[in-house]
């Protein structure tokens, strides 16, 4: 059976009360279920972390809303999976074009709710659109295999089919990238989705979903639930046998809870969890390049990234030169409102998170770390914190295996490459690592010995649509991006076809 698609949807956004105007941009504030924007009985406030001011009130969904979204996704599954690949790709192309036409809207909304500098929001949008385009191009190129059975008599045919309705749980630190990366892969594979946005940054998700609606995605294929009480919402969905996939980006602790909830129903899972990224500077490194890339890797998004440089591990021969230059560059960073020109580092996402950063500084001081620059929260409105660098002379266990997730850099000294590798691997995490050396052979040898899912060689950022993004150990399961991502939403299906080898030959 082949299903064809109608043109773009004409469903209206609803009454004016269901729209928020954020930095001059109109964003729907309801829940999106079964092709319609709905208003919940209760709402919650979204705050601008640069000012602490309220910028919107959004519908606050609960377990019943989540189940309604799953009802819609389950009803849409049989239709969506049978849409012809070229028709689905054409729909993606239409959506991609609409996304590009709204680049400025997405950047403004992201900066307003997350606080990140406008330049970072623009870069995040551009990368997100590239991911969406990558999946667009994959849709019509999902191929199976054909082979004779080992002893003849039949054929071994392998195809792929969609896993089924998928729950996509997105974090607040990259609100556009995460939904484009997850929803792009799931929808391209033929899975309808229920997106649960982060309560700190739900507006970007809403704008993304509204763009897909306008592009013509069928009713029930894309659903969005905002909530301030994630536990019961996720638990209700995970307990329903119709849910066949969950993709989560967030903390390792929450990921472990979701894996427990997935176990009874054997739900397919993808987990992109915490990180403890070692940033290794070897004795033959280009120190200027390493210092520049360390600033980018550490302080992008105010350090609130799972792939950020977490432990900067520097060889004895270059630690003085590297640290001096790294501190100089850190001092040049401008902290402020992301909408202001020249700002490099925006605020921490919330007052609670900012207080956690303050506590982390106190922990480092108590452990005997040497403060080289920064170390203080800003007075006044907003949740700003100075870019901070510590030199850590010992290796306290409570610091060496902890994800900082803050604009705080810690610099450690090692006497050899072997020591650098051993120290880098001494963590439960295994997401991203970085190596700086001028020797290509050495770069390969060290990278192969690092127990991490991704290694950046002489660069501090490595997300790309063509790359398999993900980690090992406590950093997660599965990959997002590259040729692997779409297969995380597909199940192989084996057909054994009997063939009479003599028939038709006479």
Secondary structure as UniProt FT lines:
FT   HELIX           16..18
FT   STRAND          19..22
FT   TURN            23..24
FT   STRAND          25..28
FT   STRAND          31..33
FT   TURN            34..35
FT   STRAND          36..38
FT   STRAND          43..47
FT   TURN            49..51
FT   STRAND          54..59
FT   HELIX           63..81
FT   HELIX           85..101
FT   HELIX           103..114
FT   HELIX           118..138
FT   HELIX           139..141
FT   STRAND          145..148
FT   TURN            150..151
FT   STRAND          154..162
FT   STRAND          166..169
FT   TURN            173..174
FT   HELIX           175..189
FT   STRAND          193..196
FT   TURN            199..200
FT   HELIX           202..215
FT   TURN            219..221
FT   STRAND          222..225
FT   HELIX           230..238
FT   TURN            241..242
FT   STRAND          245..249
FT   HELIX           252..263
FT   TURN            264..266
FT   STRAND          268..272
FT   STRAND          277..281
FT   TURN            283..284
FT   HELIX           287..299
FT   HELIX           300..303
FT   TURN            306..307
FT   STRAND          309..315
FT   TURN            316..318
FT   HELIX           319..331
FT   TURN            338..339
FT   TURN            341..342
FT   HELIX           351..366
FT   TURN            367..368
FT   STRAND          370..373
FT   STRAND          388..391
FT   HELIX           397..400
FT   STRAND          408..414
FT   HELIX           417..425
FT   STRAND          432..436
FT   HELIX           440..449
FT   STRAND          454..457
FT   TURN            465..466
FT   HELIX           473..475
FT   STRAND          476..477
FT   TURN            482..484
FT   HELIX           485..489
FT   STRAND          490..498
FT   TURN            501..504
//
